[in-house]
Amino acid sequence: MPKVKTCRAAAKRFKKTGTGKLMRNKAYKSHILTKKSQKRKRNLRKPAVVDVTNVKNMKKVLPYL
């Protein structure tokens, strides 16, 4: 049986927690930051858990993570 290839782009963007959940970084933090409030920018720094609806697809893309 051949090995399944990992999507390298996804592997660089997602990390696995100790309990097996996938963590992702939040979007909208790269530019046009002047109009965003300090609180909003601060909350964008924290990583978020990948939604349950996307986990099935993520397991397919990241088989060994």
All heavy atoms as a GROMACS GRO file, in nm:
protein
  525
    1MET      N    1   0.085  -0.119   0.000
    1MET     CA    2   0.000   0.000   0.000
    1MET      C    3   0.089   0.124   0.000
    1MET      O    4   0.179   0.137   0.085
    1MET     CB    5  -0.086  -0.004   0.126
    1MET     CG    6  -0.207   0.084   0.124
    1MET     SD    7  -0.326   0.035   0.003
    1MET     CE    8  -0.418   0.184  -0.012
    2PRO      N    9   0.066   0.219  -0.092
    2PRO     CA   10   0.152   0.338  -0.095
    2PRO      C   11   0.120   0.434   0.019
    2PRO      O   12   0.010   0.429   0.076
    2PRO     CB   13   0.118   0.402  -0.230
    2PRO     CG   14  -0.018   0.355  -0.262
    2PRO     CD   15  -0.031   0.218  -0.202
    3LYS      N   16   0.215   0.516   0.050
    3LYS     CA   17   0.195   0.618   0.154
    3LYS      C   18   0.103   0.727   0.102
    3LYS      O   19   0.099   0.754  -0.017
    3LYS     CB   20   0.329   0.680   0.193
    3LYS     CG   21   0.424   0.585   0.262
    3LYS     CD   22   0.552   0.658   0.294
    3LYS     CE   23   0.653   0.562   0.355
    3LYS     NZ   24   0.781   0.628   0.378
    4VAL      N   25   0.029   0.790   0.194
    4VAL     CA   26  -0.058   0.902   0.159
    4VAL      C   27   0.022   1.030   0.177
    4VAL      O   28   0.089   1.047   0.279
    4VAL     CB   29  -0.183   0.905   0.251
    4VAL    CG1   30  -0.275   1.018   0.211
    4VAL    CG2   31  -0.254   0.772   0.245
    5LYS      N   32   0.018   1.117   0.078
    5LYS     CA   33   0.094   1.241   0.087
    5LYS      C   34   0.022   1.344   0.174
    5LYS      O   35  -0.099   1.360   0.166
    5LYS     CB   36   0.116   1.299  -0.053
    5LYS     CG   37   0.226   1.228  -0.129
    5LYS     CD   38   0.282   1.316  -0.239
    5LYS     CE   39   0.402   1.251  -0.301
    5LYS     NZ   40   0.463   1.336  -0.403
    6THR      N   41   0.099   1.413   0.256
    6THR     CA   42   0.048   1.522   0.338
    6THR      C   43   0.048   1.649   0.254
    6THR      O   44   0.143   1.675   0.182
    6THR     CB   45   0.139   1.543   0.460
    6THR    OG1   46   0.139   1.424   0.538
    6THR    CG2   47   0.093   1.659   0.546
    7CYS      N   48  -0.058   1.726   0.266
    7CYS     CA   49  -0.064   1.858   0.201
    7CYS      C   50   0.027   1.951   0.282
    7CYS      O   51  -0.006   1.988   0.394
    7CYS     CB   52  -0.207   1.910   0.197
    7CYS     SG   53  -0.220   2.074   0.126
    8ARG      N   54   0.143   1.985   0.226
    8ARG     CA   55   0.242   2.061   0.300
    8ARG      C   56   0.194   2.201   0.337
    8ARG      O   57   0.232   2.255   0.441
    8ARG     CB   58   0.373   2.071   0.220
    8ARG     CG   59   0.439   1.938   0.192
    8ARG     CD   60   0.457   1.851   0.316
    8ARG     NE   61   0.546   1.911   0.414
    8ARG     CZ   62   0.550   1.879   0.541
    8ARG    NH1   63   0.471   1.785   0.588
    8ARG    NH2   64   0.633   1.937   0.622
    9ALA      N   65   0.111   2.260   0.252
    9ALA     CA   66   0.057   2.393   0.282
    9ALA      C   67  -0.028   2.389   0.409
    9ALA      O   68  -0.020   2.478   0.494
    9ALA     CB   69  -0.025   2.444   0.164
   10ALA      N   70  -0.107   2.283   0.423
   10ALA     CA   71  -0.191   2.268   0.542
   10ALA      C   72  -0.108   2.234   0.665
   10ALA      O   73  -0.136   2.281   0.775
   10ALA     CB   74  -0.297   2.162   0.518
   11ALA      N   75  -0.004   2.154   0.646
   11ALA     CA   76   0.080   2.112   0.758
   11ALA      C   77   0.150   2.230   0.824
   11ALA      O   78   0.176   2.229   0.944
   11ALA     CB   79   0.183   2.010   0.710
   12LYS      N   80   0.178   2.334   0.744
   12LYS     CA   81   0.244   2.453   0.798
   12LYS      C   82   0.146   2.544   0.871
   12LYS      O   83   0.188   2.630   0.950
   12LYS     CB   84   0.310   2.530   0.684
   12LYS     CG   85   0.429   2.457   0.625
   12LYS     CD   86   0.473   2.517   0.493
   12LYS     CE   87   0.581   2.430   0.432
   12LYS     NZ   88   0.614   2.470   0.295
   13ARG      N   89   0.017   2.527   0.847
   13ARG     CA   90  -0.084   2.617   0.903
   13ARG      C   91  -0.158   2.561   1.024
   13ARG      O   92  -0.223   2.635   1.096
   13ARG     CB   93  -0.186   2.653   0.794
   13ARG     CG   94  -0.131   2.747   0.691
   13ARG     CD   95  -0.225   2.758   0.571
   13ARG     NE   96  -0.186   2.863   0.480
   13ARG     CZ   97  -0.090   2.855   0.389
   13ARG    NH1   98  -0.019   2.743   0.379
   13ARG    NH2   99  -0.061   2.955   0.311
   14PHE      N  100  -0.151   2.432   1.046
   14PHE     CA  101  -0.226   2.369   1.153
   14PHE      C  102  -0.135   2.294   1.247
   14PHE      O  103  -0.037   2.233   1.206
   14PHE     CB  104  -0.331   2.273   1.095
   14PHE     CG  105  -0.434   2.342   1.011
   14PHE    CD1  106  -0.419   2.351   0.875
   14PHE    CD2  107  -0.546   2.399   1.068
   14PHE    CE1  108  -0.512   2.415   0.796
   14PHE    CE2  109  -0.642   2.463   0.990
   14PHE     CZ  110  -0.624   2.472   0.854
   15LYS      N  111  -0.170   2.298   1.376
   15LYS     CA  112  -0.096   2.224   1.478
   15LYS      C  113  -0.196   2.139   1.556
   15LYS      O  114  -0.312   2.175   1.569
   15LYS     CB  115  -0.027   2.321   1.576
   15LYS     CG  116   0.077   2.410   1.510
   15LYS     CD  117   0.210   2.341   1.494
   15LYS     CE  118   0.311   2.426   1.425
   15LYS     NZ  119   0.312   2.412   1.280
   16LYS      N  120  -0.148   2.029   1.610
   16LYS     CA  121  -0.233   1.941   1.688
   16LYS      C  122  -0.213   1.966   1.836
   16LYS      O  123  -0.099   1.983   1.882
   16LYS     CB  124  -0.201   1.796   1.654
   16LYS     CG  125  -0.311   1.699   1.686
   16LYS     CD  126  -0.280   1.562   1.631
   16LYS     CE  127  -0.408   1.496   1.584
   16LYS     NZ  128  -0.383   1.364   1.529
   17THR      N  129  -0.320   1.966   1.913
   17THR     CA  130  -0.311   1.985   2.057
   17THR      C  131  -0.285   1.851   2.125
   17THR      O  132  -0.289   1.746   2.059
   17THR     CB  133  -0.441   2.045   2.114
   17THR    OG1  134  -0.548   1.954   2.090
   17THR    CG2  135  -0.473   2.179   2.051
   18GLY      N  136  -0.267   1.852   2.253
   18GLY     CA  137  -0.245   1.729   2.328
   18GLY      C  138  -0.364   1.636   2.326
   18GLY      O  139  -0.349   1.514   2.332
   19THR      N  140  -0.484   1.693   2.317
   19THR     CA  141  -0.606   1.611   2.315
   19THR      C  142  -0.644   1.567   2.174
   19THR      O  143  -0.745   1.498   2.157
   19THR     CB  144  -0.724   1.688   2.376
   19THR    OG1  145  -0.738   1.814   2.309
   19THR    CG2  146  -0.702   1.713   2.524
   20GLY      N  147  -0.566   1.610   2.074
   20GLY     CA  148  -0.593   1.566   1.937
   20GLY      C  149  -0.672   1.662   1.851
   20GLY      O  150  -0.703   1.631   1.737
   21LYS      N  151  -0.705   1.779   1.906
   21LYS     CA  152  -0.778   1.878   1.826
   21LYS      C  153  -0.681   1.957   1.739
   21LYS      O  154  -0.562   1.965   1.771
   21LYS     CB  155  -0.853   1.974   1.918
   21LYS     CG  156  -0.965   1.908   1.996
   21LYS     CD  157  -1.031   2.006   2.089
   21LYS     CE  158  -1.138   1.938   2.171
   21LYS     NZ  159  -1.193   2.029   2.272
   22LEU      N  160  -0.732   2.015   1.632
   22LEU     CA  161  -0.648   2.094   1.542
   22LEU      C  162  -0.662   2.242   1.576
   22LEU      O  163  -0.773   2.291   1.596
   22LEU     CB  164  -0.688   2.070   1.397
   22LEU     CG  165  -0.650   1.934   1.338
   22LEU    CD1  166  -0.713   1.920   1.202
   22LEU    CD2  167  -0.501   1.919   1.329
   23MET      N  168  -0.549   2.312   1.580
   23MET     CA  169  -0.550   2.456   1.606
   23MET      C  170  -0.514   2.530   1.478
   23MET      O  171  -0.434   2.482   1.398
   23MET     CB  172  -0.448   2.491   1.714
   23MET     CG  173  -0.477   2.429   1.849
   23MET     SD  174  -0.635   2.474   1.920
   23MET     CE  175  -0.600   2.639   1.975
   24ARG      N  176  -0.575   2.645   1.459
   24ARG     CA  177  -0.549   2.728   1.342
   24ARG      C  178  -0.529   2.872   1.386
   24ARG      O  179  -0.572   2.910   1.496
   24ARG     CB  180  -0.666   2.722   1.244
   24ARG     CG  181  -0.794   2.780   1.303
   24ARG     CD  182  -0.907   2.791   1.203
   24ARG     NE  183  -1.028   2.841   1.268
   24ARG     CZ  184  -1.056   2.968   1.288
   24ARG    NH1  185  -0.970   3.061   1.251
   24ARG    NH2  186  -1.168   3.004   1.347
   25ASN      N  187  -0.463   2.952   1.303
   25ASN     CA  188  -0.451   3.094   1.330
   25ASN      C  189  -0.569   3.167   1.267
   25ASN      O  190  -0.624   3.122   1.167
   25ASN     CB  191  -0.319   3.148   1.273
   25ASN     CG  192  -0.201   3.104   1.356
   25ASN    OD1  193  -0.210   3.096   1.478
   25ASN    ND2  194  -0.092   3.071   1.291
   26LYS      N  195  -0.606   3.279   1.326
   26LYS     CA  196  -0.721   3.354   1.276
   26LYS      C  197  -0.682   3.443   1.158
   26LYS      O  198  -0.567   3.485   1.146
   26LYS     CB  199  -0.779   3.439   1.389
   26LYS     CG  200  -0.842   3.353   1.498
   26LYS     CD  201  -0.895   3.437   1.610
   26LYS     CE  202  -0.947   3.350   1.722
   26LYS     NZ  203  -0.982   3.428   1.840
   27ALA      N  204  -0.781   3.470   1.074
   27ALA     CA  205  -0.760   3.553   0.956
   27ALA      C  206  -0.778   3.702   0.990
   27ALA      O  207  -0.814   3.735   1.104
   27ALA     CB  208  -0.857   3.513   0.847
   28TYR      N  209  -0.755   3.788   0.893
   28TYR     CA  210  -0.777   3.934   0.901
   28TYR      C  211  -0.680   4.005   0.995
   28TYR      O  212  -0.713   4.103   1.059
   28TYR     CB  213  -0.922   3.966   0.943
   28TYR     CG  214  -1.024   3.894   0.861
   28TYR    CD1  215  -1.102   3.793   0.916
   28TYR    CD2  216  -1.040   3.925   0.726
   28TYR    CE1  217  -1.194   3.726   0.838
   28TYR    CE2  218  -1.132   3.858   0.648
   28TYR     CZ  219  -1.208   3.759   0.705
   28TYR     OH  220  -1.299   3.692   0.629
   29LYS      N  221  -0.557   3.958   1.005
   29LYS     CA  222  -0.457   4.022   1.092
   29LYS      C  223  -0.337   4.070   1.013
   29LYS      O  224  -0.237   4.110   1.069
   29LYS     CB  225  -0.415   3.920   1.200
   29LYS     CG  226  -0.317   3.970   1.306
   29LYS     CD  227  -0.378   4.076   1.395
   29LYS     CE  228  -0.292   4.113   1.514
   29LYS     NZ  229  -0.165   4.175   1.481
   30SER      N  230  -0.344   4.069   0.879
   30SER     CA  231  -0.224   4.098   0.801
   30SER      C  232  -0.210   4.245   0.758
   30SER      O  233  -0.102   4.299   0.759
   30SER     CB  234  -0.218   4.008   0.678
   30SER     OG  235  -0.337   4.021   0.604
   31HIS      N  236  -0.320   4.308   0.719
   31HIS     CA  237  -0.308   4.448   0.675
   31HIS      C  238  -0.440   4.521   0.700
   31HIS      O  239  -0.537   4.461   0.744
   31HIS     CB  240  -0.268   4.456   0.527
   31HIS     CG  241  -0.366   4.392   0.435
   31HIS    ND1  242  -0.463   4.460   0.370
   31HIS    CD2  243  -0.382   4.263   0.400
   31HIS    CE1  244  -0.535   4.375   0.298
   31HIS    NE2  245  -0.489   4.255   0.314
   32ILE      N  246  -0.441   4.652   0.673
   32ILE     CA  247  -0.553   4.743   0.707
   32ILE      C  248  -0.587   4.729   0.855
   32ILE      O  249  -0.700   4.702   0.894
   32ILE     CB  250  -0.677   4.719   0.618
   32ILE    CG1  251  -0.636   4.705   0.472
   32ILE    CG2  252  -0.774   4.837   0.631
   32ILE    CD1  253  -0.752   4.670   0.379
   33LEU      N  254  -0.485   4.748   0.938
   33LEU     CA  255  -0.503   4.732   1.082
   33LEU      C  256  -0.542   4.862   1.151
   33LEU      O  257  -0.580   4.859   1.269
   33LEU     CB  258  -0.374   4.678   1.144
   33LEU     CG  259  -0.329   4.540   1.093
   33LEU    CD1  260  -0.191   4.508   1.145
   33LEU    CD2  261  -0.427   4.433   1.132
   34THR      N  262  -0.535   4.973   1.080
   34THR     CA  263  -0.562   5.102   1.144
   34THR      C  264  -0.707   5.118   1.186
   34THR      O  265  -0.737   5.176   1.289
   34THR     CB  266  -0.525   5.218   1.049
   34THR    OG1  267  -0.587   5.196   0.924
   34THR    CG2  268  -0.375   5.226   1.032
   35LYS      N  269  -0.799   5.064   1.107
   35LYS     CA  270  -0.941   5.079   1.140
   35LYS      C  271  -0.992   4.973   1.237
   35LYS      O  272  -1.104   4.984   1.285
   35LYS     CB  273  -1.026   5.077   1.013
   35LYS     CG  274  -1.020   4.948   0.934
   35LYS     CD  275  -1.116   4.950   0.816
   35LYS     CE  276  -1.060   5.022   0.698
   35LYS     NZ  277  -1.139   5.003   0.575
   36LYS      N  278  -0.911   4.873   1.267
   36LYS     CA  279  -0.952   4.768   1.361
   36LYS      C  280  -0.915   4.809   1.503
   36LYS      O  281  -0.808   4.865   1.526
   36LYS     CB  282  -0.884   4.635   1.326
   36LYS     CG  283  -0.934   4.580   1.194
   36LYS     CD  284  -0.852   4.464   1.144
   36LYS     CE  285  -0.895   4.430   1.004
   36LYS     NZ  286  -0.795   4.357   0.930
   37SER      N  287  -1.003   4.781   1.596
   37SER     CA  288  -0.979   4.820   1.734
   37SER      C  289  -0.869   4.735   1.796
   37SER      O  290  -0.840   4.625   1.749
   37SER     CB  291  -1.106   4.806   1.817
   37SER     OG  292  -1.139   4.670   1.832
   38GLN      N  293  -0.809   4.788   1.903
   38GLN     CA  294  -0.701   4.717   1.972
   38GLN      C  295  -0.751   4.584   2.026
   38GLN      O  296  -0.681   4.482   2.020
   38GLN     CB  297  -0.648   4.804   2.085
   38GLN     CG  298  -0.515   4.756   2.142
   38GLN     CD  299  -0.404   4.758   2.039
   38GLN    OE1  300  -0.389   4.852   1.962
   38GLN    NE2  301  -0.326   4.652   2.035
   39LYS      N  302  -0.873   4.582   2.077
   39LYS     CA  303  -0.932   4.459   2.133
   39LYS      C  304  -0.949   4.353   2.024
   39LYS      O  305  -0.920   4.235   2.045
   39LYS     CB  306  -1.067   4.491   2.196
   39LYS     CG  307  -1.136   4.372   2.258
   39LYS     CD  308  -1.271   4.412   2.315
   39LYS     CE  309  -1.341   4.292   2.374
   39LYS     NZ  310  -1.473   4.329   2.429
   40ARG      N  311  -0.994   4.397   1.908
   40ARG     CA  312  -1.015   4.304   1.796
   40ARG      C  313  -0.882   4.244   1.749
   40ARG      O  314  -0.871   4.124   1.726
   40ARG     CB  315  -1.083   4.380   1.682
   40ARG     CG  316  -1.122   4.294   1.564
   40ARG     CD  317  -1.203   4.379   1.468
   40ARG     NE  318  -1.209   4.319   1.337
   40ARG     CZ  319  -1.254   4.381   1.229
   40ARG    NH1  320  -1.298   4.506   1.236
   40ARG    NH2  321  -1.258   4.321   1.113
   41LYS      N  322  -0.779   4.329   1.739
   41LYS     CA  323  -0.648   4.283   1.695
   41LYS      C  324  -0.586   4.188   1.798
   41LYS      O  325  -0.522   4.089   1.763
   41LYS     CB  326  -0.554   4.402   1.671
   41LYS     CG  327  -0.590   4.481   1.547
   41LYS     CD  328  -0.485   4.584   1.514
   41LYS     CE  329  -0.502   4.709   1.598
   41LYS     NZ  330  -0.414   4.819   1.552
   42ARG      N  331  -0.608   4.216   1.925
   42ARG     CA  332  -0.557   4.132   2.033
   42ARG      C  333  -0.621   3.994   2.029
   42ARG      O  334  -0.555   3.892   2.046
   42ARG     CB  335  -0.583   4.200   2.168
   42ARG     CG  336  -0.522   4.130   2.286
   42ARG     CD  337  -0.523   4.217   2.410
   42ARG     NE  338  -0.657   4.262   2.445
   42ARG     CZ  339  -0.697   4.391   2.443
   42ARG    NH1  340  -0.614   4.487   2.405
   42ARG    NH2  341  -0.819   4.424   2.477
   43ASN      N  342  -0.752   3.990   2.004
   43ASN     CA  343  -0.822   3.862   1.997
   43ASN      C  344  -0.785   3.781   1.873
   43ASN      O  345  -0.796   3.658   1.874
   43ASN     CB  346  -0.973   3.884   2.003
   43ASN     CG  347  -1.019   3.924   2.141
   43ASN    OD1  348  -0.960   3.883   2.240
   43ASN    ND2  349  -1.123   4.005   2.150
   44LEU      N  350  -0.740   3.849   1.767
   44LEU     CA  351  -0.698   3.779   1.647
   44LEU      C  352  -0.564   3.708   1.665
   44LEU      O  353  -0.530   3.619   1.588
   44LEU     CB  354  -0.689   3.877   1.530
   44LEU     CG  355  -0.821   3.927   1.472
   44LEU    CD1  356  -0.796   4.038   1.373
   44LEU    CD2  357  -0.899   3.815   1.409
   45ARG      N  358  -0.488   3.747   1.767
   45ARG     CA  359  -0.358   3.684   1.792
   45ARG      C  360  -0.372   3.540   1.839
   45ARG      O  361  -0.289   3.456   1.808
   45ARG     CB  362  -0.284   3.761   1.902
   45ARG     CG  363  -0.207   3.879   1.852
   45ARG     CD  364  -0.124   3.937   1.967
   45ARG     NE  365  -0.139   4.081   1.971
   45ARG     CZ  366  -0.145   4.154   2.082
   45ARG    NH1  367  -0.139   4.098   2.200
   45ARG    NH2  368  -0.156   4.284   2.075
   46LYS      N  369  -0.476   3.513   1.917
   46LYS     CA  370  -0.490   3.382   1.980
   46LYS      C  371  -0.531   3.277   1.877
   46LYS      O  372  -0.614   3.303   1.790
   46LYS     CB  373  -0.598   3.389   2.089
   46LYS     CG  374  -0.568   3.491   2.196
   46LYS     CD  375  -0.689   3.514   2.281
   46LYS     CE  376  -0.670   3.633   2.374
   46LYS     NZ  377  -0.793   3.676   2.437
   47PRO      N  378  -0.474   3.157   1.886
   47PRO     CA  379  -0.516   3.051   1.794
   47PRO      C  380  -0.657   3.002   1.829
   47PRO      O  381  -0.702   3.017   1.943
   47PRO     CB  382  -0.412   2.941   1.815
   47PRO     CG  383  -0.352   2.968   1.947
   47PRO     CD  384  -0.364   3.115   1.973
   48ALA      N  385  -0.725   2.943   1.730
   48ALA     CA  386  -0.860   2.892   1.750
   48ALA      C  387  -0.864   2.745   1.712
   48ALA      O  388  -0.782   2.697   1.634
   48ALA     CB  389  -0.958   2.972   1.664
   49VAL      N  390  -0.961   2.675   1.768
   49VAL     CA  391  -0.980   2.533   1.736
   49VAL      C  392  -1.054   2.523   1.604
   49VAL      O  393  -1.148   2.598   1.578
   49VAL     CB  394  -1.061   2.464   1.848
   49VAL    CG1  395  -1.084   2.317   1.816
   49VAL    CG2  396  -0.989   2.478   1.981
   50VAL      N  397  -1.012   2.430   1.518
   50VAL     CA  398  -1.078   2.407   1.390
   50VAL      C  399  -1.218   2.353   1.417
   50VAL      O  400  -1.237   2.267   1.504
   50VAL     CB  401  -0.997   2.307   1.304
   50VAL    CG1  402  -1.073   2.268   1.179
   50VAL    CG2  403  -0.862   2.368   1.268
   51ASP      N  404  -1.317   2.404   1.344
   51ASP     CA  405  -1.456   2.365   1.364
   51ASP      C  406  -1.476   2.217   1.334
   51ASP      O  407  -1.409   2.158   1.249
   51ASP     CB  408  -1.545   2.450   1.273
   51ASP     CG  409  -1.690   2.443   1.316
   51ASP    OD1  410  -1.722   2.483   1.429
   51ASP    OD2  411  -1.773   2.395   1.237
   52VAL      N  412  -1.573   2.157   1.403
   52VAL     CA  413  -1.601   2.014   1.390
   52VAL      C  414  -1.639   1.976   1.247
   52VAL      O  415  -1.607   1.867   1.201
   52VAL     CB  416  -1.716   1.974   1.486
   52VAL    CG1  417  -1.730   1.822   1.495
   52VAL    CG2  418  -1.693   2.032   1.623
   53THR      N  419  -1.705   2.068   1.176
   53THR     CA  420  -1.749   2.040   1.039
   53THR      C  421  -1.633   2.026   0.942
   53THR      O  422  -1.648   1.963   0.837
   53THR     CB  423  -1.844   2.151   0.989
   53THR    OG1  424  -1.776   2.277   1.001
   53THR    CG2  425  -1.971   2.154   1.069
   54ASN      N  426  -1.517   2.082   0.975
   54ASN     CA  427  -1.400   2.076   0.886
   54ASN      C  428  -1.301   1.966   0.922
   54ASN      O  429  -1.209   1.939   0.845
   54ASN     CB  430  -1.326   2.210   0.887
   54ASN     CG  431  -1.414   2.322   0.837
   54ASN    OD1  432  -1.490   2.304   0.744
   54ASN    ND2  433  -1.404   2.438   0.900
   55VAL      N  434  -1.319   1.903   1.036
   55VAL     CA  435  -1.220   1.807   1.086
   55VAL      C  436  -1.204   1.688   0.991
   55VAL      O  437  -1.093   1.642   0.968
   55VAL     CB  438  -1.256   1.760   1.228
   55VAL    CG1  439  -1.170   1.644   1.272
   55VAL    CG2  440  -1.238   1.876   1.326
   56LYS      N  441  -1.313   1.639   0.934
   56LYS     CA  442  -1.308   1.523   0.845
   56LYS      C  443  -1.218   1.551   0.724
   56LYS      O  444  -1.133   1.470   0.686
   56LYS     CB  445  -1.448   1.486   0.799
   56LYS     CG  446  -1.454   1.358   0.720
   56LYS     CD  447  -1.597   1.327   0.678
   56LYS     CE  448  -1.602   1.205   0.588
   56LYS     NZ  449  -1.736   1.181   0.535
   57ASN      N  450  -1.234   1.670   0.663
   57ASN     CA  451  -1.151   1.708   0.550
   57ASN      C  452  -1.006   1.729   0.591
   57ASN      O  453  -0.914   1.695   0.516
   57ASN     CB  454  -1.204   1.836   0.484
   57ASN     CG  455  -1.335   1.813   0.412
   57ASN    OD1  456  -1.360   1.703   0.363
   57ASN    ND2  457  -1.418   1.914   0.405
   58MET      N  458  -0.984   1.783   0.710
   58MET     CA  459  -0.849   1.808   0.757
   58MET      C  460  -0.773   1.677   0.782
   58MET      O  461  -0.655   1.668   0.757
   58MET     CB  462  -0.851   1.892   0.885
   58MET     CG  463  -0.905   2.032   0.868
   58MET     SD  464  -0.832   2.124   0.732
   58MET     CE  465  -0.662   2.123   0.778
   59LYS      N  466  -0.843   1.575   0.831
   59LYS     CA  467  -0.779   1.444   0.854
   59LYS      C  468  -0.733   1.383   0.723
   59LYS      O  469  -0.632   1.314   0.717
   59LYS     CB  470  -0.878   1.350   0.923
   59LYS     CG  471  -0.922   1.394   1.061
   59LYS     CD  472  -0.817   1.364   1.166
   59LYS     CE  473  -0.865   1.404   1.304
   59LYS     NZ  474  -0.761   1.403   1.404
   60LYS      N  475  -0.809   1.410   0.616
   60LYS     CA  476  -0.773   1.359   0.483
   60LYS      C  477  -0.648   1.429   0.430
   60LYS      O  478  -0.561   1.368   0.369
   60LYS     CB  479  -0.891   1.381   0.389
   60LYS     CG  480  -0.893   1.289   0.269
   60LYS     CD  481  -1.018   1.313   0.186
   60LYS     CE  482  -1.144   1.264   0.256
   60LYS     NZ  483  -1.264   1.279   0.171
   61VAL      N  484  -0.640   1.559   0.454
   61VAL     CA  485  -0.528   1.640   0.406
   61VAL      C  486  -0.403   1.618   0.491
   61VAL      O  487  -0.290   1.624   0.442
   61VAL     CB  488  -0.570   1.789   0.405
   61VAL    CG1  489  -0.455   1.878   0.367
   61VAL    CG2  490  -0.685   1.810   0.309
   62LEU      N  491  -0.423   1.594   0.621
   62LEU     CA  492  -0.312   1.575   0.715
   62LEU      C  493  -0.320   1.436   0.778
   62LEU      O  494  -0.357   1.423   0.895
   62LEU     CB  495  -0.319   1.682   0.825
   62LEU     CG  496  -0.316   1.827   0.778
   62LEU    CD1  497  -0.359   1.920   0.889
   62LEU    CD2  498  -0.178   1.863   0.728
   63PRO      N  499  -0.288   1.330   0.703
   63PRO     CA  500  -0.307   1.196   0.757
   63PRO      C  501  -0.213   1.159   0.871
   63PRO      O  502  -0.246   1.076   0.953
   63PRO     CB  503  -0.281   1.106   0.636
   63PRO     CG  504  -0.199   1.187   0.543
   63PRO     CD  505  -0.236   1.331   0.567
   64TYR      N  506  -0.095   1.221   0.879
   64TYR     CA  507   0.003   1.182   0.981
   64TYR      C  508   0.020   1.285   1.091
   64TYR      O  509   0.108   1.270   1.176
   64TYR     CB  510   0.138   1.155   0.913
   64TYR     CG  511   0.127   1.051   0.806
   64TYR    CD1  512   0.136   1.084   0.672
   64TYR    CD2  513   0.103   0.918   0.840
   64TYR    CE1  514   0.124   0.988   0.574
   64TYR    CE2  515   0.090   0.821   0.742
   64TYR     CZ  516   0.101   0.857   0.609
   64TYR     OH  517   0.088   0.761   0.513
   65LEU      N  518  -0.060   1.388   1.092
   65LEU     CA  519  -0.047   1.492   1.196
   65LEU      C  520  -0.117   1.448   1.323
   65LEU      O  521  -0.220   1.387   1.320
   65LEU     CB  522  -0.107   1.625   1.146
   65LEU     CG  523  -0.078   1.745   1.233
   65LEU    CD1  524   0.071   1.779   1.229
   65LEU    CD2  525  -0.157   1.865   1.186
   0.00000   0.00000   0.00000
